[in-house]
């Protein structure tokens, strides 16, 4: 196989340097990302002769291509209530487009033809967000809690059958995935920072 891949990303951020009113930090921004991947490979097809022997081998050129693009807007605000309490929250709005497929070489026409069963084209939109709280009980002990959501786009299997059945097609791609995660814990230092003890509990759905 021979794979050629390119990608580019650009991000613009605006964030404060000095805390607003001595309490607030913020960041807002825009992300642009796109990538392209093309893989050329060959499917080996054997021909059986009249006797139980291999009559020949045909190498059928295939092209696996994929393009994706993401644009998103994001923002996060952190509130420093005092020296002990910190609250934070943020969100990201995502717009995602993808196009991928498999082209087989048609000997009769001398061109590459898309395999309709493996063609994937989608436009997705998702919103994710997060929130956290930290409380410094003492100079050496801090407790915290985090909550967040996440999203990732469809996936498509590479290397599946060139001519899949309807049943096989159902397993060649997955829908977008969403999740929620929760975490609580504490971090501590003892013996003049010679001993560090961190404990956390994590749950993801």
C-alpha positions as CSV (number, residue, x, y, z in Angstrom):
1,X,0.0,0.0,0.0
2,X,1.0,3.6,-0.5
3,X,-0.7,6.3,1.5
4,X,-0.4,10.0,1.0
5,X,-1.9,12.2,3.7
6,X,-2.0,15.9,4.3
7,X,-3.6,18.0,7.1
8,X,-3.7,21.6,8.2
9,X,-5.1,23.4,11.2
10,X,-5.5,27.0,12.2
11,X,-6.6,28.4,15.5
12,X,-7.4,32.0,16.6
13,X,-7.6,32.7,20.3
14,X,-8.4,35.7,22.4
15,X,-7.6,35.5,26.1
16,X,-6.8,37.8,29.0
17,X,-3.4,38.4,30.5
18,X,-4.5,40.2,33.6
19,X,-7.5,38.8,35.6
20,X,-10.7,40.8,35.1
21,X,-11.7,42.4,38.5
22,X,-8.9,40.2,39.9
23,X,-11.2,37.2,39.6
24,X,-11.9,36.1,36.0
25,X,-9.8,34.4,33.3
26,X,-11.3,33.7,29.9
27,X,-10.5,32.4,26.4
28,X,-12.6,32.4,23.2
29,X,-11.5,31.0,19.9
30,X,-12.1,29.5,16.5
31,X,-10.6,26.3,15.0
32,X,-10.3,25.3,11.4
33,X,-9.0,21.8,10.6
34,X,-9.0,19.7,7.4
35,X,-7.2,16.6,6.3
36,X,-7.0,14.3,3.3
37,X,-5.8,10.7,3.0
38,X,-5.4,8.6,-0.1
39,X,-4.2,5.0,-0.1
40,X,-3.4,3.1,-3.3
41,X,-3.3,-0.7,-3.0
42,X,-4.1,-3.8,-4.9
43,X,-6.6,-6.6,-4.4
44,X,-5.1,-9.9,-5.4
45,X,-7.6,-12.2,-7.3
46,X,-6.6,-15.7,-8.2
47,X,-7.8,-17.7,-11.2
48,X,-8.2,-21.5,-10.9
49,X,-7.6,-23.6,-14.0
50,X,-9.4,-26.7,-15.0
51,X,-7.0,-28.8,-13.0
52,X,-6.6,-28.0,-9.2
53,X,-3.9,-25.5,-9.9
54,X,-3.4,-21.8,-9.9
55,X,-3.9,-20.5,-13.5
56,X,-2.9,-16.9,-12.7
57,X,-3.1,-13.9,-10.5
58,X,-4.9,-10.6,-11.2
59,X,-3.9,-7.5,-9.3
60,X,-6.9,-5.2,-9.2
61,X,-5.9,-1.5,-8.3
62,X,-7.9,0.1,-5.5
63,X,-8.0,3.6,-4.1
64,X,-9.2,4.3,-0.6
65,X,-9.8,8.0,-0.1
66,X,-11.0,10.2,2.8
67,X,-11.5,13.9,3.4
68,X,-12.6,15.6,6.6
69,X,-13.1,19.1,7.7
70,X,-13.9,20.6,11.1
71,X,-14.8,24.1,12.2
72,X,-15.5,25.0,15.8
73,X,-16.1,27.9,18.1
74,X,-15.1,27.5,21.8
75,X,-15.1,29.5,25.0
76,X,-14.0,28.9,28.6
77,X,-14.4,31.1,31.7
78,X,-12.6,30.5,35.0
79,X,-13.8,32.3,38.2
80,X,-11.3,32.6,41.1
81,X,-13.7,33.1,44.0
82,X,-10.8,33.5,46.4
83,X,-7.5,31.9,47.0
84,X,-9.2,28.5,47.9
85,X,-12.1,28.2,45.4
86,X,-11.9,28.0,41.6
87,X,-14.9,27.4,39.3
88,X,-14.6,26.8,35.5
89,X,-16.9,26.2,32.6
90,X,-16.6,26.0,28.8
91,X,-18.3,24.9,25.6
92,X,-17.4,24.1,22.0
93,X,-19.7,24.1,19.0
94,X,-18.5,21.7,16.2
95,X,-19.3,21.5,12.5
96,X,-17.9,18.4,10.9
97,X,-18.0,17.2,7.3
98,X,-16.5,14.0,5.9
99,X,-16.4,12.1,2.6
100,X,-14.7,8.7,2.2
101,X,-15.0,5.7,-0.1
102,X,-13.3,3.0,-2.1
103,X,-12.7,3.2,-5.9
104,X,-12.0,0.1,-7.9
105,X,-10.3,0.1,-11.3
106,X,-12.7,-0.9,-14.1
107,X,-10.7,-2.6,-16.9
108,X,-13.5,-2.1,-19.4
109,X,-13.5,1.7,-19.1
110,X,-9.9,2.2,-17.8
111,X,-11.2,4.4,-15.0
112,X,-11.7,4.1,-11.2
113,X,-15.4,3.6,-10.1
114,X,-16.8,4.3,-6.7
115,X,-18.1,1.4,-4.7
116,X,-21.5,2.6,-3.7
117,X,-21.7,0.3,-0.6
118,X,-18.6,1.8,0.9
119,X,-19.3,5.5,0.1
120,X,-19.7,7.6,3.3
121,X,-20.7,11.3,3.2
122,X,-21.9,13.1,6.3
123,X,-22.4,16.5,7.8
124,X,-22.5,16.5,11.6
125,X,-23.0,19.2,14.2
126,X,-22.3,18.7,17.9
127,X,-22.0,20.7,21.1
128,X,-19.7,19.7,24.0
129,X,-19.2,21.3,27.3
130,X,-17.4,21.0,30.6
131,X,-17.4,22.3,34.2
132,X,-15.1,21.9,37.1
133,X,-14.7,23.0,40.7
134,X,-11.6,23.1,42.9
135,X,-11.3,23.7,46.6
136,X,-8.0,24.1,48.4
137,X,-8.7,22.9,51.9
138,X,-5.2,23.7,53.0
139,X,-2.0,24.7,51.3
140,X,-1.2,20.9,50.9
141,X,-4.7,19.4,50.2
142,X,-7.0,20.1,47.3
143,X,-10.3,18.5,46.4
144,X,-11.9,18.8,43.0
145,X,-14.8,17.7,40.8
146,X,-15.0,17.6,37.0
147,X,-17.8,17.0,34.5
148,X,-17.5,17.0,30.7
149,X,-19.1,15.7,27.5
150,X,-17.3,14.6,24.4
151,X,-18.0,13.7,20.8
152,X,-16.3,12.0,17.9
153,X,-17.4,11.4,14.4
154,X,-18.4,8.3,12.4
155,X,-15.7,5.7,11.8
156,X,-15.4,3.5,8.7
157,X,-13.5,0.2,8.6
158,X,-10.6,0.0,6.2
159,X,-9.7,-3.3,4.6
160,X,-13.2,-4.7,4.4
161,X,-14.5,-6.7,1.5
162,X,-14.4,-4.9,-1.9
163,X,-18.0,-6.1,-2.6
164,X,-19.7,-6.4,0.8
165,X,-23.1,-7.9,1.4
166,X,-25.9,-5.9,3.0
167,X,-25.1,-7.6,6.3
168,X,-21.4,-6.8,6.1
169,X,-22.1,-3.1,5.2
170,X,-23.9,-2.8,8.6
171,X,-20.6,-3.6,10.4
172,X,-18.3,-1.4,8.3
173,X,-19.2,1.9,9.9
174,X,-20.2,3.2,13.3
175,X,-22.4,6.2,14.1
176,X,-21.0,9.2,15.9
177,X,-20.2,8.7,19.5
178,X,-21.2,10.8,22.5
179,X,-20.1,10.4,26.1
180,X,-20.3,12.0,29.5
181,X,-17.6,11.8,32.1
182,X,-17.5,12.5,35.8
183,X,-14.5,12.7,38.1
184,X,-14.0,13.5,41.8
185,X,-10.8,13.3,43.8
186,X,-8.2,15.0,46.0
187,X,-4.5,15.8,45.7
188,X,-2.2,16.2,48.7
189,X,1.4,16.7,49.7
190,X,2.9,15.7,53.0
191,X,6.3,15.8,54.8
192,X,7.3,19.0,53.2
193,X,6.3,17.7,49.7
194,X,8.3,14.5,50.1
195,X,5.1,12.4,50.0
196,X,2.4,12.9,47.4
197,X,-1.0,11.2,47.6
198,X,-3.6,11.5,44.9
199,X,-6.9,9.7,44.8
200,X,-9.7,10.0,42.1
201,X,-12.9,8.2,41.1
202,X,-13.9,8.3,37.4
203,X,-17.0,7.4,35.5
204,X,-17.7,7.6,31.8
205,X,-20.9,6.8,30.0
